[in-house]
Amino acid sequence: MKKIIYVCPLSRFEETLALSGAKRVISLLSNDGPFEPPQGISADNHLHLQFNDITADRAGLTSPSKQHVLSLIEFARQWNWSTPLLIHCWAGISRSPAAAAIIALALEPSFNDQQLAKKMRGLSAEITPNIKMIEIADDFLNREGLFLSAFRAIGRGKDAFEGTVFRLELD
């Protein structure tokens, strides 16, 4: 079964949920309270992780952690992939693309890190995946620096208020 991940900003969430037919959702938002599962998505099919979109520790903010990355991977591994997975963050530029890349490599470890990074850049010119999340996953997934260097190599995405909705197919 083909695994499909949709990535979008919060402003396009409802539209993308309807378009994709996703029944499993990951919400990556700051510490601003609970984000209830959308209508039609059970609580078991919704992972809400709260951390800020930062790449270094800052007072008063929550950095991405190993536990956040492990939760993403575990949640994805528990899915039967009968419908797509939808990942969103506030802008769809940093946290959600990083999560999609992490899940892709966790589920398909034979992927070439550079090809994945280039594929994602081709799907969205705006993405700048959160490098702290990528760094944590590189270590956890034993990529020996290849994952981190691949995403550093594609550089910062083009300036944008929010990212383009995109569909990443894993096959």
Contacts in CASP RR format, 6 or more apart in sequence:
PFRMAT RR
TARGET T0000
AUTHOR 0000-0000-0000
METHOD contacts of the structure
MODEL  1
MKKIIYVCPLSRFEETLALSGAKRVISLLSNDGPFEPPQGISADNHLHLQ
FNDITADRAGLTSPSKQHVLSLIEFARQWNWSTPLLIHCWAGISRSPAAA
AIIALALEPSFNDQQLAKKMRGLSAEITPNIKMIEIADDFLNREGLFLSA
FRAIGRGKDAFEGTVFRLELD
1 80 0 8 1.000
1 81 0 8 1.000
1 82 0 8 1.000
2 81 0 8 1.000
2 169 0 8 1.000
2 170 0 8 1.000
2 171 0 8 1.000
3 81 0 8 1.000
3 85 0 8 1.000
3 107 0 8 1.000
3 108 0 8 1.000
3 169 0 8 1.000
3 170 0 8 1.000
3 171 0 8 1.000
4 20 0 8 1.000
4 81 0 8 1.000
4 84 0 8 1.000
4 85 0 8 1.000
4 167 0 8 1.000
4 168 0 8 1.000
4 169 0 8 1.000
4 170 0 8 1.000
5 84 0 8 1.000
5 85 0 8 1.000
5 86 0 8 1.000
5 87 0 8 1.000
5 100 0 8 1.000
5 103 0 8 1.000
5 104 0 8 1.000
5 167 0 8 1.000
5 168 0 8 1.000
5 170 0 8 1.000
6 16 0 8 1.000
6 19 0 8 1.000
6 20 0 8 1.000
6 22 0 8 1.000
6 84 0 8 1.000
6 85 0 8 1.000
6 86 0 8 1.000
6 87 0 8 1.000
6 165 0 8 1.000
6 166 0 8 1.000
6 167 0 8 1.000
6 168 0 8 1.000
7 86 0 8 1.000
7 87 0 8 1.000
7 88 0 8 1.000
7 92 0 8 1.000
7 96 0 8 1.000
7 97 0 8 1.000
7 100 0 8 1.000
7 124 0 8 1.000
7 165 0 8 1.000
7 166 0 8 1.000
7 167 0 8 1.000
7 168 0 8 1.000
8 15 0 8 1.000
8 16 0 8 1.000
8 86 0 8 1.000
8 87 0 8 1.000
8 88 0 8 1.000
8 92 0 8 1.000
8 96 0 8 1.000
8 163 0 8 1.000
8 165 0 8 1.000
8 166 0 8 1.000
9 88 0 8 1.000
9 89 0 8 1.000
9 90 0 8 1.000
9 91 0 8 1.000
9 92 0 8 1.000
9 93 0 8 1.000
9 96 0 8 1.000
9 162 0 8 1.000
9 163 0 8 1.000
9 165 0 8 1.000
10 29 0 8 1.000
10 88 0 8 1.000
10 89 0 8 1.000
10 90 0 8 1.000
10 91 0 8 1.000
10 92 0 8 1.000
11 162 0 8 1.000
12 88 0 8 1.000
12 162 0 8 1.000
12 165 0 8 1.000
13 38 0 8 1.000
13 86 0 8 1.000
13 88 0 8 1.000
14 38 0 8 1.000
15 165 0 8 1.000
16 22 0 8 1.000
16 86 0 8 1.000
16 88 0 8 1.000
16 165 0 8 1.000
17 25 0 8 1.000
17 38 0 8 1.000
17 41 0 8 1.000
17 86 0 8 1.000
20 83 0 8 1.000
20 84 0 8 1.000
20 86 0 8 1.000
20 167 0 8 1.000
21 83 0 8 1.000
21 84 0 8 1.000
22 83 0 8 1.000
22 84 0 8 1.000
22 85 0 8 1.000
22 86 0 8 1.000
23 40 0 8 1.000
23 41 0 8 1.000
23 45 0 8 1.000
23 82 0 8 1.000
23 83 0 8 1.000
24 41 0 8 1.000
24 45 0 8 1.000
24 46 0 8 1.000
24 75 0 8 1.000
24 79 0 8 1.000
24 83 0 8 1.000
24 84 0 8 1.000
24 85 0 8 1.000
24 86 0 8 1.000
25 37 0 8 1.000
25 38 0 8 1.000
25 41 0 8 1.000
25 45 0 8 1.000
25 46 0 8 1.000
25 47 0 8 1.000
25 85 0 8 1.000
25 86 0 8 1.000
25 87 0 8 1.000
25 88 0 8 1.000
26 46 0 8 1.000
26 47 0 8 1.000
26 48 0 8 1.000
26 49 0 8 1.000
26 72 0 8 1.000
26 75 0 8 1.000
26 85 0 8 1.000
26 86 0 8 1.000
26 87 0 8 1.000
26 88 0 8 1.000
26 96 0 8 1.000
26 99 0 8 1.000
27 35 0 8 1.000
27 46 0 8 1.000
27 47 0 8 1.000
27 48 0 8 1.000
27 49 0 8 1.000
27 88 0 8 1.000
27 89 0 8 1.000
28 49 0 8 1.000
28 51 0 8 1.000
28 87 0 8 1.000
28 88 0 8 1.000
28 89 0 8 1.000
28 95 0 8 1.000
28 96 0 8 1.000
28 99 0 8 1.000
29 35 0 8 1.000
29 48 0 8 1.000
29 49 0 8 1.000
29 50 0 8 1.000
29 89 0 8 1.000
29 90 0 8 1.000
30 50 0 8 1.000
30 51 0 8 1.000
30 52 0 8 1.000
30 53 0 8 1.000
30 62 0 8 1.000
30 90 0 8 1.000
31 50 0 8 1.000
31 51 0 8 1.000
31 52 0 8 1.000
31 62 0 8 1.000
32 50 0 8 1.000
33 50 0 8 1.000
34 48 0 8 1.000
35 48 0 8 1.000
37 43 0 8 1.000
37 45 0 8 1.000
37 46 0 8 1.000
38 46 0 8 1.000
47 71 0 8 1.000
47 72 0 8 1.000
47 75 0 8 1.000
49 68 0 8 1.000
49 71 0 8 1.000
49 72 0 8 1.000
50 62 0 8 1.000
51 62 0 8 1.000
51 63 0 8 1.000
51 64 0 8 1.000
51 65 0 8 1.000
51 68 0 8 1.000
51 95 0 8 1.000
52 58 0 8 1.000
52 61 0 8 1.000
52 62 0 8 1.000
52 63 0 8 1.000
53 89 0 8 1.000
53 90 0 8 1.000
53 91 0 8 1.000
53 94 0 8 1.000
53 95 0 8 1.000
53 130 0 8 1.000
54 61 0 8 1.000
54 63 0 8 1.000
54 64 0 8 1.000
54 132 0 8 1.000
55 130 0 8 1.000
55 131 0 8 1.000
55 132 0 8 1.000
56 63 0 8 1.000
56 132 0 8 1.000
57 63 0 8 1.000
63 132 0 8 1.000
64 95 0 8 1.000
64 130 0 8 1.000
64 132 0 8 1.000
64 133 0 8 1.000
64 136 0 8 1.000
65 136 0 8 1.000
66 136 0 8 1.000
66 140 0 8 1.000
68 133 0 8 1.000
68 136 0 8 1.000
69 102 0 8 1.000
69 133 0 8 1.000
69 136 0 8 1.000
69 137 0 8 1.000
69 140 0 8 1.000
70 140 0 8 1.000
72 99 0 8 1.000
72 102 0 8 1.000
72 103 0 8 1.000
72 106 0 8 1.000
73 102 0 8 1.000
73 103 0 8 1.000
73 106 0 8 1.000
73 137 0 8 1.000
73 140 0 8 1.000
76 85 0 8 1.000
76 103 0 8 1.000
76 106 0 8 1.000
76 107 0 8 1.000
77 106 0 8 1.000
77 107 0 8 1.000
79 85 0 8 1.000
84 167 0 8 1.000
85 103 0 8 1.000
87 96 0 8 1.000
87 99 0 8 1.000
87 100 0 8 1.000
87 103 0 8 1.000
88 96 0 8 1.000
89 95 0 8 1.000
89 96 0 8 1.000
89 99 0 8 1.000
91 160 0 8 1.000
91 161 0 8 1.000
91 162 0 8 1.000
91 163 0 8 1.000
92 126 0 8 1.000
92 127 0 8 1.000
92 162 0 8 1.000
92 163 0 8 1.000
93 126 0 8 1.000
93 127 0 8 1.000
93 128 0 8 1.000
93 157 0 8 1.000
93 160 0 8 1.000
93 162 0 8 1.000
93 163 0 8 1.000
94 127 0 8 1.000
94 128 0 8 1.000
94 129 0 8 1.000
94 130 0 8 1.000
95 130 0 8 1.000
95 133 0 8 1.000
97 120 0 8 1.000
97 124 0 8 1.000
97 127 0 8 1.000
97 128 0 8 1.000
97 129 0 8 1.000
98 129 0 8 1.000
98 130 0 8 1.000
98 131 0 8 1.000
98 133 0 8 1.000
98 134 0 8 1.000
98 137 0 8 1.000
98 151 0 8 1.000
99 133 0 8 1.000
100 120 0 8 1.000
100 168 0 8 1.000
101 116 0 8 1.000
101 117 0 8 1.000
101 120 0 8 1.000
101 129 0 8 1.000
101 134 0 8 1.000
101 137 0 8 1.000
101 147 0 8 1.000
101 151 0 8 1.000
102 133 0 8 1.000
102 134 0 8 1.000
102 137 0 8 1.000
102 141 0 8 1.000
104 111 0 8 1.000
104 116 0 8 1.000
104 168 0 8 1.000
104 170 0 8 1.000
105 111 0 8 1.000
105 113 0 8 1.000
105 116 0 8 1.000
105 137 0 8 1.000
105 141 0 8 1.000
105 143 0 8 1.000
105 147 0 8 1.000
106 137 0 8 1.000
106 141 0 8 1.000
107 170 0 8 1.000
108 170 0 8 1.000
109 141 0 8 1.000
111 170 0 8 1.000
113 143 0 8 1.000
113 146 0 8 1.000
113 147 0 8 1.000
113 149 0 8 1.000
113 150 0 8 1.000
114 146 0 8 1.000
114 150 0 8 1.000
114 153 0 8 1.000
116 150 0 8 1.000
117 150 0 8 1.000
117 151 0 8 1.000
117 153 0 8 1.000
117 154 0 8 1.000
118 154 0 8 1.000
119 168 0 8 1.000
120 127 0 8 1.000
120 129 0 8 1.000
120 154 0 8 1.000
120 166 0 8 1.000
120 168 0 8 1.000
121 127 0 8 1.000
121 154 0 8 1.000
121 157 0 8 1.000
123 164 0 8 1.000
123 166 0 8 1.000
123 167 0 8 1.000
123 168 0 8 1.000
124 163 0 8 1.000
124 164 0 8 1.000
124 166 0 8 1.000
125 157 0 8 1.000
125 158 0 8 1.000
125 164 0 8 1.000
126 157 0 8 1.000
126 158 0 8 1.000
126 159 0 8 1.000
126 160 0 8 1.000
126 162 0 8 1.000
126 163 0 8 1.000
126 164 0 8 1.000
127 157 0 8 1.000
127 163 0 8 1.000
128 155 0 8 1.000
128 156 0 8 1.000
128 157 0 8 1.000
129 151 0 8 1.000
131 148 0 8 1.000
131 151 0 8 1.000
131 152 0 8 1.000
134 147 0 8 1.000
134 148 0 8 1.000
134 151 0 8 1.000
135 148 0 8 1.000
137 143 0 8 1.000
137 147 0 8 1.000
138 144 0 8 1.000
138 145 0 8 1.000
138 146 0 8 1.000
138 147 0 8 1.000
138 148 0 8 1.000
141 147 0 8 1.000
END
